[in-house]
Amino acid sequence: MYVNLAILKETRPHERRVALVPSVAARLVKLGAKLHMQTGAGDLIKLDDAAFKDVQFIADRHKLVAEADVVLAVQPPALDVIDGMKPGAILMSFIYENNEKPLVQRLLDRKITCFAMERVPRITRAQSMDALSSQAALAGYYAVQLGTTHLARILPKLTSAAGAIGPAKVLVMGLGVAGLEAIATAHRLGAAVEGYDVRPETKEQALSLGATFVDTGIDARGKGGYARELTAEEKTKVAGVLTKHIQTADLIITTAAIPGKPSPKLISKAQVGGMKAGAVIVDLAAEGGGNCEETRPGETTVIGRVTILAPLNVPSLLGEDASELYAKNQFNLLSLMLKDNVITIDWSDDVLAGTMLTHDGKLHSAAAKPASPPAIAKVA
Ligand SMILES: NC(=O)c1ccc[n+]([C@@H]2O[C@H](COP(=O)([O-])OP(=O)(O)OC[C@H]3O[C@@H](n4cnc5c(N)ncnc54)[C@H](O)[C@@H]3O)[C@@H](O)[C@H]2O)c1
């Protein structure tokens, strides 16, 4: 008896990641999985099919998923993939249901049990399964690297026979997972780092990573550890405090996000106009429209003497590490269900119930649990 796993080759533009890497494949085989992967799934990160042991490669994605008990992917799969899956089979990938209405409907129609990776609860027990965090940490690191390559100066203090150069000033706005990683990276590279967020608990986190904290006196803690939107009055107060920090920074990294809303605008056109010549902004919130009024998602813009970078799908640019961490996140989530060569879903488990998006033709809200008793996914 074994569980059939199928791993898709990603097809969305600019997506380089793959949901399985060789080290994780070996661990899945030990758990009792039989692995099937789409031919060339790792090509874009230079991971040849030959690097995978005990994996059968299938070129046609419909043949690949037809007998699968579990399908693994990074991005939401195409509709025809869902059509090819067995009713009752499991899909694990990022979904973002608000952007994927036809896909969600197809999951319901086909009675696919879908675990949406973005729904993994942000609780301590689920940290090893939290793909949002693993991917955001990589993005935070990369933002610093990207920013420095566009600066005409170095980050650390340098003393030479000709004289000394002071450290560059880096301002990180939005101190979630990506922002904190950006602080840590910029600090390691020797910059003088400042951090800013509207959740007061981030002050201690910023200080512990070597940054100073820009205190605007605003407490905008929202639900579930996330931030809420600021009122017009709060925005004015914040802008008053932030302007001088924005205008003395060499590199600004913005990561601010509010669940379900467009990215809050933290840097106005006027503030960009007053920035140092040669300064760089890396806007990691570009996917939600960006944190700067001058951001053009997916583009690099030069406004006066300031360069604004707004890369999209940053984890994909680091496809090798991003795939490894993502594959481990999915392995850890699968480990909750895959035992003794069968899949058993314990719906009383908060992590599984919280991550599940669709099951047995029903859509589940983030907090809800399925009404049905513990179910067993069909296996061989
Ligand atoms: N397992 C865990 O316990 C766990 C794991 C990961 C994250 N978390 C928590 O989840 C929460 C969200 O983390 P995330 O990285 O997904 O964050 P996110 O991507 O949703 O937002 C990034 C940051 O932007 C900040 N922000 C929003 N509006 C802002 C504004 N106007 N000005 C400045 N900053 C603003 C938010 O406070 C947040 O820190 C955090 O509280 C984080 O600590 C917990």
PDBQT file of the ligand as one rigid body, heavy atoms in Angstrom, charges set to zero:
ROOT
HETATM    1  N1  LIG A 401       4.239  31.308  13.566  1.00  0.00    +0.000 N 
HETATM    2  C1  LIG A 401       4.126  32.540  13.978  1.00  0.00    +0.000 C 
HETATM    3  O1  LIG A 401       3.891  32.776  15.127  1.00  0.00    +0.000 OA
HETATM    4  C2  LIG A 401       4.224  33.628  12.968  1.00  0.00    +0.000 A 
HETATM    5  C3  LIG A 401       4.873  33.384  11.772  1.00  0.00    +0.000 A 
HETATM    6  C4  LIG A 401       4.961  34.408  10.844  1.00  0.00    +0.000 A 
HETATM    7  C5  LIG A 401       4.373  35.638  11.099  1.00  0.00    +0.000 A 
HETATM    8  N2  LIG A 401       3.770  35.842  12.275  1.00  0.00    +0.000 N 
HETATM    9  C6  LIG A 401       3.150  37.138  12.561  1.00  0.00    +0.000 C 
HETATM   10  O2  LIG A 401       2.194  37.394  11.570  1.00  0.00    +0.000 OA
HETATM   11  C7  LIG A 401       2.088  38.806  11.386  1.00  0.00    +0.000 C 
HETATM   12  C8  LIG A 401       2.203  39.154   9.926  1.00  0.00    +0.000 C 
HETATM   13  O3  LIG A 401       3.522  38.905   9.433  1.00  0.00    +0.000 OA
HETATM   14  P1  LIG A 401       3.814  39.101   7.886  1.00  0.00    +0.000 P 
HETATM   15  O4  LIG A 401       5.269  39.041   7.694  1.00  0.00    +0.000 OA
HETATM   16  O5  LIG A 401       2.947  38.177   7.099  1.00  0.00    +0.000 OA
HETATM   17  O6  LIG A 401       3.321  40.595   7.698  1.00  0.00    +0.000 OA
HETATM   18  P2  LIG A 401       2.595  41.279   6.449  1.00  0.00    +0.000 P 
HETATM   19  O7  LIG A 401       3.311  40.877   5.195  1.00  0.00    +0.000 OA
HETATM   20  O8  LIG A 401       1.135  41.073   6.537  1.00  0.00    +0.000 OA
HETATM   21  O9  LIG A 401       2.889  42.832   6.746  1.00  0.00    +0.000 OA
HETATM   22  C9  LIG A 401       4.218  43.313   6.852  1.00  0.00    +0.000 C 
HETATM   23  C10 LIG A 401       4.288  44.346   7.940  1.00  0.00    +0.000 C 
HETATM   24  O10 LIG A 401       3.674  45.568   7.512  1.00  0.00    +0.000 OA
HETATM   25  C11 LIG A 401       3.236  46.213   8.659  1.00  0.00    +0.000 C 
HETATM   26  N3  LIG A 401       2.358  47.350   8.304  1.00  0.00    +0.000 N 
HETATM   27  C12 LIG A 401       1.078  47.337   7.853  1.00  0.00    +0.000 A 
HETATM   28  N4  LIG A 401       0.642  48.607   7.642  1.00  0.00    +0.000 NA
HETATM   29  C13 LIG A 401       1.674  49.433   7.947  1.00  0.00    +0.000 A 
HETATM   30  C14 LIG A 401       1.855  50.833   7.931  1.00  0.00    +0.000 A 
HETATM   31  N5  LIG A 401       0.871  51.675   7.547  1.00  0.00    +0.000 N 
HETATM   32  N6  LIG A 401       3.046  51.328   8.309  1.00  0.00    +0.000 NA
HETATM   33  C15 LIG A 401       4.052  50.495   8.697  1.00  0.00    +0.000 A 
HETATM   34  N7  LIG A 401       3.946  49.171   8.727  1.00  0.00    +0.000 NA
HETATM   35  C16 LIG A 401       2.770  48.642   8.368  1.00  0.00    +0.000 A 
HETATM   36  C17 LIG A 401       2.579  45.100   9.438  1.00  0.00    +0.000 C 
HETATM   37  O11 LIG A 401       2.439  45.450  10.807  1.00  0.00    +0.000 OA
HETATM   38  C18 LIG A 401       3.592  43.976   9.235  1.00  0.00    +0.000 C 
HETATM   39  O12 LIG A 401       4.563  43.939  10.270  1.00  0.00    +0.000 OA
HETATM   40  C19 LIG A 401       3.183  39.410  12.272  1.00  0.00    +0.000 C 
HETATM   41  O13 LIG A 401       2.600  39.749  13.489  1.00  0.00    +0.000 OA
HETATM   42  C20 LIG A 401       4.134  38.283  12.462  1.00  0.00    +0.000 C 
HETATM   43  O14 LIG A 401       4.905  38.421  13.641  1.00  0.00    +0.000 OA
HETATM   44  C21 LIG A 401       3.657  34.861  13.218  1.00  0.00    +0.000 A 
ENDROOT
TORSDOF 0
